[in-house]
């Protein structure tokens, strides 16, 4: 649906995969293997580039290398590696801790090495969650270091004001990514507002799953009350979006060949 709506790329959110696949919170409970499997399915379903959440890399520097290699093989266009202490958690929830700056840089170096030594075409997103407990200056120092090590996209998670967001883009050279969680710590700015500040990439990772959960809750409440749910997408549109029309068109081609 993201591709059909005309967006040039999409993002696989760890929060959403953990919620939809396991019914569990984004607190480090989902595994590398489960994320790779989900990512392979997503990359195979679209023709647009997919950015993937690689969490902490699922271990030490050697695990990070394996994660990057696996995401390449799954078909991702980019992989995000962060500096949280494992087990990680959603960047807009409480209880986050980060590793030292040295260890954070080690992870990014391992990710870049895996990409370059394998001569593979994947972008590295260097993410820091240091803003929450160590302040904005430390977060900016970390992404500066990530950029020097070869990270292609810089991501300071959970800045707490539009002023902080402007400071990040103004004071740190590079391609910056914004992560917008409605109700989270960061102001829920529109894509045009983010562009004017200086962000080149904007992720709204929970918009779709939040919309779906709200619609499902309403439909279930209607059924529980003995009512027919309202506001449903017409079945013909559901069939089209999941690919039945394309399937039928292709099926006709082979049916004709049997005559």
PLY file of the C-alpha trace (Angstrom):
ply
format ascii 1.0
element vertex 259
property float x
property float y
property float z
element edge 258
property int vertex1
property int vertex2
end_header
0.00 0.00 0.00
2.92 2.37 0.65
4.21 1.74 -2.85
0.74 2.05 -4.39
0.34 5.42 -2.63
3.36 6.70 -4.55
6.06 6.85 -1.90
9.63 6.39 -3.21
10.72 4.05 -0.40
9.44 2.47 2.80
10.72 1.62 6.28
10.42 -1.65 8.20
9.87 -0.68 11.84
11.03 -3.00 14.61
8.13 -1.78 16.79
5.60 -2.70 14.11
7.16 -6.08 13.29
7.28 -7.04 16.97
3.66 -5.95 17.45
2.24 -7.51 14.28
4.30 -10.71 14.18
4.61 -11.55 17.88
2.01 -9.40 19.61
4.82 -8.17 21.89
6.31 -4.75 22.75
9.46 -3.43 21.12
11.72 -4.27 24.06
14.30 -6.51 22.43
12.10 -9.60 22.43
12.12 -10.15 18.68
15.13 -11.94 17.22
17.45 -11.35 14.29
16.01 -14.39 12.50
12.43 -13.16 12.85
13.35 -9.69 11.60
15.22 -11.11 8.60
12.30 -13.37 7.71
9.84 -10.49 7.90
12.17 -8.25 5.91
12.63 -10.81 3.16
8.85 -10.96 2.73
8.51 -7.17 2.66
11.38 -6.66 0.21
9.92 -9.36 -2.01
6.49 -7.71 -2.06
7.58 -4.30 -3.37
9.76 -2.76 -6.06
10.66 0.35 -4.03
13.69 0.43 -1.69
13.12 -0.78 1.87
14.98 0.67 4.87
15.32 -1.89 7.65
15.56 -1.55 11.43
18.63 -3.57 12.45
18.26 -2.69 16.15
21.61 -3.01 18.00
22.98 -5.47 15.45
21.96 -8.28 17.83
25.26 -8.55 19.67
28.89 -7.51 19.35
30.72 -6.20 16.28
30.76 -9.63 14.64
27.00 -9.91 15.14
26.62 -6.48 13.53
28.57 -7.69 10.50
26.30 -10.75 10.24
23.22 -8.54 10.58
24.33 -6.26 7.75
25.17 -9.23 5.54
21.78 -10.78 6.28
19.91 -7.57 5.51
21.79 -7.30 2.21
20.78 -10.84 1.28
17.17 -10.14 2.28
17.04 -7.26 -0.21
17.16 -4.17 2.00
18.41 -0.87 0.60
19.51 0.37 4.03
20.01 -1.00 7.55
19.79 1.00 10.76
22.22 0.22 13.60
21.74 1.89 16.97
23.71 2.39 20.17
21.25 1.18 22.79
22.31 -1.33 25.40
20.77 -4.71 24.60
17.95 -5.55 25.05
16.90 -2.35 23.29
13.47 -0.75 23.35
11.39 1.73 21.41
13.13 5.10 21.36
10.08 6.94 22.69
9.50 4.75 25.74
11.16 4.81 29.16
14.09 2.76 30.36
16.53 3.32 27.48
20.25 2.94 28.07
23.10 3.37 25.59
26.54 1.83 25.31
29.69 3.95 25.46
30.54 6.17 22.52
33.48 3.89 21.72
31.27 0.81 21.54
28.67 2.68 19.51
31.35 3.62 16.99
32.58 0.03 16.94
29.13 -1.09 15.81
29.00 1.44 12.98
32.55 0.57 11.88
31.59 -3.11 11.78
28.50 -2.30 9.70
30.50 -0.20 7.22
33.24 -2.85 7.03
30.67 -5.55 6.24
29.26 -3.42 3.45
32.59 -2.42 1.94
34.45 -5.72 2.29
31.55 -7.51 0.69
31.36 -4.82 -2.00
27.62 -4.63 -1.45
25.18 -1.82 -2.21
23.45 -0.96 1.06
23.24 2.26 3.05
24.15 2.38 6.73
21.91 4.41 9.04
23.76 5.36 12.24
21.29 5.92 15.07
21.91 7.23 18.57
19.52 7.25 21.52
21.96 9.25 23.67
19.78 12.38 23.71
17.48 11.05 26.42
20.03 10.36 29.17
23.19 12.12 27.99
21.91 15.26 26.29
21.82 16.67 22.79
25.54 17.52 22.61
26.57 13.92 23.22
24.04 12.69 20.68
25.43 15.07 18.06
29.03 14.04 18.84
28.04 10.43 18.28
26.45 10.97 14.88
29.41 13.12 13.83
31.61 10.14 14.63
29.23 7.80 12.79
29.50 10.00 9.70
33.31 9.98 9.86
33.23 6.19 10.04
31.16 5.97 6.86
27.50 6.00 7.94
25.40 7.34 5.07
22.36 8.53 7.04
22.41 10.07 10.54
19.60 9.57 13.02
19.38 11.26 16.41
16.41 9.60 18.06
13.88 11.48 20.20
14.91 15.16 20.09
12.46 16.97 22.33
11.74 20.20 20.45
11.77 21.67 16.99
14.67 23.83 18.16
16.71 20.72 18.92
15.82 19.32 15.51
17.03 22.51 13.84
20.27 22.39 15.84
20.98 18.82 14.74
20.58 19.65 11.04
22.47 22.94 11.32
25.45 21.77 13.35
26.07 18.27 12.03
26.85 17.83 8.34
25.18 14.89 6.67
21.90 13.37 5.57
19.57 13.43 8.56
16.58 11.19 9.24
13.66 12.19 11.46
11.49 9.69 13.30
7.98 10.92 14.06
5.89 9.11 16.67
2.58 10.81 17.32
2.39 11.16 21.09
6.13 10.53 21.43
8.93 12.82 22.60
9.56 14.50 19.24
7.18 17.14 17.83
4.91 15.55 15.21
5.95 17.80 12.35
4.70 17.38 8.80
7.01 16.25 5.98
7.15 19.81 4.60
8.09 21.22 8.02
10.84 18.61 8.42
12.18 19.43 4.97
12.35 23.12 5.79
14.37 22.33 8.93
16.85 20.27 6.92
15.81 16.64 7.22
16.14 14.58 4.05
14.31 11.46 5.26
11.22 11.24 7.45
9.89 8.05 8.97
6.37 7.81 10.36
6.73 4.19 11.47
3.59 3.83 13.59
1.08 5.83 11.54
-0.22 2.84 9.60
-0.26 0.33 12.44
-1.93 2.92 14.71
-4.58 3.61 12.06
-5.18 -0.12 11.57
-5.39 -0.81 15.32
-7.90 2.01 15.78
-10.05 0.76 12.91
-9.86 -2.83 14.20
-10.81 -1.74 17.72
-13.85 0.13 16.39
-14.94 -2.82 14.22
-14.55 -5.26 17.12
-16.58 -3.01 19.40
-19.36 -2.92 16.79
-19.37 -6.71 16.49
-19.33 -7.12 20.29
-22.44 -4.92 20.47
-24.17 -6.99 17.81
-23.82 -4.28 15.13
-22.54 -4.48 11.59
-19.17 -2.66 11.41
-19.21 0.59 9.48
-16.56 2.33 7.39
-15.01 -0.83 5.98
-13.00 -0.82 2.78
-15.08 -2.38 -0.03
-14.17 -6.01 -0.63
-13.29 -5.29 -4.27
-10.65 -2.80 -3.09
-9.29 -5.28 -0.55
-8.96 -7.88 -3.31
-7.22 -5.42 -5.61
-4.73 -4.18 -3.03
-3.58 -7.65 -1.98
-3.11 -8.62 -5.63
-6.10 -10.67 -6.76
-6.62 -8.62 -9.92
-3.03 -9.13 -11.01
-3.29 -12.81 -10.16
-6.43 -13.24 -12.27
-4.86 -11.40 -15.23
-1.79 -13.63 -15.10
-3.93 -16.75 -14.67
-5.86 -15.91 -17.87
-2.62 -15.83 -19.85
-1.85 -19.44 -18.99
-5.44 -20.58 -19.37
-5.40 -19.26 -22.95
-2.18 -21.16 -23.65
-3.89 -24.46 -22.77
-6.61 -24.04 -25.40
0 1
1 2
2 3
3 4
4 5
5 6
6 7
7 8
8 9
9 10
10 11
11 12
12 13
13 14
14 15
15 16
16 17
17 18
18 19
19 20
20 21
21 22
22 23
23 24
24 25
25 26
26 27
27 28
28 29
29 30
30 31
31 32
32 33
33 34
34 35
35 36
36 37
37 38
38 39
39 40
40 41
41 42
42 43
43 44
44 45
45 46
46 47
47 48
48 49
49 50
50 51
51 52
52 53
53 54
54 55
55 56
56 57
57 58
58 59
59 60
60 61
61 62
62 63
63 64
64 65
65 66
66 67
67 68
68 69
69 70
70 71
71 72
72 73
73 74
74 75
75 76
76 77
77 78
78 79
79 80
80 81
81 82
82 83
83 84
84 85
85 86
86 87
87 88
88 89
89 90
90 91
91 92
92 93
93 94
94 95
95 96
96 97
97 98
98 99
99 100
100 101
101 102
102 103
103 104
104 105
105 106
106 107
107 108
108 109
109 110
110 111
111 112
112 113
113 114
114 115
115 116
116 117
117 118
118 119
119 120
120 121
121 122
122 123
123 124
124 125
125 126
126 127
127 128
128 129
129 130
130 131
131 132
132 133
133 134
134 135
135 136
136 137
137 138
138 139
139 140
140 141
141 142
142 143
143 144
144 145
145 146
146 147
147 148
148 149
149 150
150 151
151 152
152 153
153 154
154 155
155 156
156 157
157 158
158 159
159 160
160 161
161 162
162 163
163 164
164 165
165 166
166 167
167 168
168 169
169 170
170 171
171 172
172 173
173 174
174 175
175 176
176 177
177 178
178 179
179 180
180 181
181 182
182 183
183 184
184 185
185 186
186 187
187 188
188 189
189 190
190 191
191 192
192 193
193 194
194 195
195 196
196 197
197 198
198 199
199 200
200 201
201 202
202 203
203 204
204 205
205 206
206 207
207 208
208 209
209 210
210 211
211 212
212 213
213 214
214 215
215 216
216 217
217 218
218 219
219 220
220 221
221 222
222 223
223 224
224 225
225 226
226 227
227 228
228 229
229 230
230 231
231 232
232 233
233 234
234 235
235 236
236 237
237 238
238 239
239 240
240 241
241 242
242 243
243 244
244 245
245 246
246 247
247 248
248 249
249 250
250 251
251 252
252 253
253 254
254 255
255 256
256 257
257 258
